[in-house]
Amino acid sequence: MPEVEPEVPDLRSMLAEASRPSASCVVPLKQGLRERIADAEAELAQIAEDAPSRRMGAASPLKEKAREIEAMRAEMAASALTFHFEALTVEQREQIRKDMQSRDEPDETNLRAIAAMCSRVTSAGGVDFSERMAWTDFRDLRDKIGAQTFDLTIDAAASRAGGGEWSVPFSFAASHILGTEK
């Protein structure tokens, strides 16, 4: 029986399958509700501690406070936007350089890159906003939701999409599940 030579892959075919990294993040815009929810949670715990076990014919203060908390949680969740990012193309990177006109402003450069990488924004209700956000929109959003929240969500997702995580990701969960199949 003749030996079959392994098929040599076509490099150009493999290159045609390449795709840019992408990432997304969900950010509730009404971040100020977080503290109000925490305060209401503390009030709920106090009501539970102080309340008699049952009230005949009266509305439960526990349920009223719980409804208040859930309403604030729903309001915060409804304010969420999902930001979708894709790695910069060479053309986008060059446009940022041209727009910066040789100015050395790392913060502005980063915000311009985030804006260029943001391929779309969707609301919690599924509305897909077609207009692109300018770098100044991201600057203003950062000021509204706070620098750390911005850094941990939007900037981090843009960094992941930018190729900060380029290797094949390992899945502990999948490995564990499939490892216990034997």
C-alpha positions as semicolon CSV with decimal commas, in nm:
position;residue;x (nm);y (nm);z (nm)
1;M;0,000;0,000;0,000
2;P;0,154;0,333;-0,104
3;E;0,217;0,590;0,167
4;V;-0,022;0,886;0,149
5;E;0,144;1,220;0,187
6;P;-0,027;1,458;0,427
7;E;-0,213;1,742;0,260
8;V;-0,020;2,066;0,278
9;P;-0,246;2,352;0,378
10;D;-0,273;2,650;0,149
11;L;-0,137;2,950;0,339
12;R;-0,352;3,202;0,151
13;S;-0,666;3,003;0,234
14;M;-0,568;3,006;0,599
15;L;-0,501;3,380;0,591
16;A;-0,846;3,436;0,437
17;E;-0,996;3,289;0,755
18;A;-0,830;3,551;0,977
19;S;-1,053;3,779;1,179
20;R;-0,991;4,074;1,408
21;P;-1,030;4,027;1,783
22;S;-1,348;4,164;1,934
23;A;-1,491;4,217;2,280
24;S;-1,792;4,375;2,441
25;C;-1,901;4,502;2,780
26;V;-2,228;4,601;2,943
27;V;-2,234;4,924;3,144
28;P;-2,540;5,054;3,329
29;L;-2,534;5,431;3,283
30;K;-2,726;5,508;3,603
31;Q;-2,436;5,414;3,831
32;G;-2,568;5,648;4,101
33;L;-2,846;5,399;4,172
34;R;-2,590;5,151;4,310
35;E;-2,557;5,339;4,641
36;R;-2,933;5,392;4,668
37;I;-2,987;5,018;4,619
38;A;-2,728;4,937;4,886
39;D;-2,896;5,180;5,127
40;A;-3,237;5,027;5,057
41;E;-3,088;4,679;5,114
42;A;-2,969;4,794;5,458
43;E;-3,315;4,934;5,531
44;L;-3,470;4,604;5,423
45;A;-3,243;4,414;5,662
46;Q;-3,343;4,652;5,945
47;I;-3,714;4,614;5,866
48;A;-3,676;4,236;5,868
49;E;-3,505;4,252;6,206
50;D;-3,755;4,492;6,363
51;A;-4,081;4,368;6,207
52;P;-4,314;4,132;6,387
53;S;-4,346;3,797;6,217
54;R;-4,693;3,872;6,070
55;R;-4,923;4,169;6,028
56;M;-5,289;4,103;5,983
57;G;-5,449;4,297;5,698
58;A;-5,163;4,544;5,646
59;A;-4,924;4,561;5,356
60;S;-4,594;4,399;5,436
61;P;-4,321;4,662;5,482
62;L;-4,072;4,394;5,376
63;K;-4,247;4,342;5,043
64;E;-4,283;4,717;4,988
65;K;-3,910;4,774;5,044
66;A;-3,827;4,471;4,829
67;R;-4,043;4,613;4,547
68;E;-3,864;4,949;4,583
69;I;-3,526;4,775;4,552
70;E;-3,635;4,572;4,250
71;A;-3,771;4,887;4,081
72;M;-3,433;5,061;4,124
73;R;-3,250;4,750;3,999
74;A;-3,478;4,740;3,694
75;E;-3,418;5,111;3,628
76;M;-3,042;5,061;3,650
77;A;-3,051;4,753;3,425
78;A;-3,267;4,937;3,169
79;S;-3,003;5,211;3,151
80;A;-2,736;4,963;3,040
81;L;-2,558;4,993;2,710
82;T;-2,353;4,718;2,548
83;F;-2,040;4,844;2,378
84;H;-1,897;4,624;2,100
85;F;-1,532;4,670;2,003
86;E;-1,313;4,538;1,721
87;A;-0,936;4,573;1,686
88;L;-0,812;4,879;1,499
89;T;-0,735;4,850;1,132
90;V;-0,418;5,009;0,995
91;E;-0,633;5,275;0,830
92;Q;-0,805;5,361;1,160
93;R;-0,472;5,379;1,341
94;E;-0,330;5,611;1,075
95;Q;-0,641;5,832;1,094
96;I;-0,590;5,872;1,470
97;R;-0,229;5,976;1,406
98;K;-0,342;6,232;1,146
99;D;-0,615;6,366;1,374
100;M;-0,367;6,408;1,659
101;Q;-0,139;6,622;1,435
102;S;0,175;6,507;1,617
103;R;0,039;6,614;1,957
104;D;0,146;6,394;2,247
105;E;-0,176;6,353;2,446
106;P;-0,192;5,987;2,560
107;D;-0,538;6,022;2,716
108;E;-0,688;6,172;2,399
109;T;-0,511;5,913;2,185
110;N;-0,658;5,633;2,397
111;L;-1,008;5,783;2,379
112;R;-0,977;5,825;2,002
113;A;-0,871;5,461;1,971
114;I;-1,166;5,347;2,186
115;A;-1,405;5,549;1,968
116;A;-1,255;5,408;1,647
117;M;-1,275;5,052;1,783
118;C;-1,638;5,085;1,896
119;S;-1,826;4,913;1,615
120;R;-2,173;4,946;1,770
121;V;-2,367;5,028;2,083
122;T;-2,691;4,854;2,182
123;S;-2,938;4,934;2,457
124;A;-3,075;4,694;2,717
125;G;-3,395;4,690;2,510
126;G;-3,209;4,582;2,197
127;V;-3,196;4,916;2,017
128;D;-2,887;4,921;1,796
129;F;-2,754;5,276;1,776
130;S;-2,621;5,340;1,430
131;E;-2,438;5,665;1,501
132;R;-2,073;5,630;1,596
133;M;-1,956;5,775;1,923
134;A;-1,686;6,040;1,897
135;W;-1,385;6,033;2,125
136;T;-1,536;6,331;2,310
137;D;-1,849;6,122;2,381
138;F;-1,630;5,860;2,549
139;R;-1,448;6,134;2,743
140;D;-1,780;6,275;2,864
141;L;-1,915;5,928;2,947
142;R;-1,603;5,856;3,154
143;D;-1,667;6,174;3,353
144;K;-2,032;6,074;3,408
145;I;-1,983;5,713;3,520
146;G;-1,644;5,766;3,688
147;A;-1,292;5,697;3,572
148;Q;-1,254;5,362;3,747
149;T;-1,584;5,222;3,619
150;F;-1,487;5,337;3,270
151;D;-1,140;5,181;3,300
152;L;-1,271;4,848;3,432
153;T;-1,541;4,815;3,167
154;I;-1,510;5,012;2,843
155;D;-1,132;5,063;2,838
156;A;-1,074;4,699;2,941
157;A;-1,303;4,565;2,666
158;A;-1,135;4,787;2,406
159;S;-0,796;4,660;2,525
160;R;-0,912;4,297;2,490
161;A;-1,039;4,369;2,139
162;G;-0,714;4,546;2,059
163;G;-0,535;4,216;2,078
164;G;-0,433;4,216;2,442
165;E;-0,550;3,856;2,457
166;W;-0,434;3,694;2,135
167;S;-0,375;3,331;2,226
168;V;-0,633;3,053;2,222
169;P;-0,829;3,092;2,546
170;F;-0,835;2,801;2,790
171;S;-1,170;2,700;2,936
172;F;-1,145;2,557;3,286
173;A;-1,515;2,470;3,287
174;A;-1,512;2,288;2,952
175;S;-1,192;2,108;3,039
176;H;-1,335;1,995;3,373
177;I;-1,664;1,880;3,221
178;L;-1,501;1,691;2,935
179;G;-1,224;1,557;3,160
180;T;-1,479;1,385;3,383
181;E;-1,660;1,216;3,090
182;K;-1,446;0,902;3,086
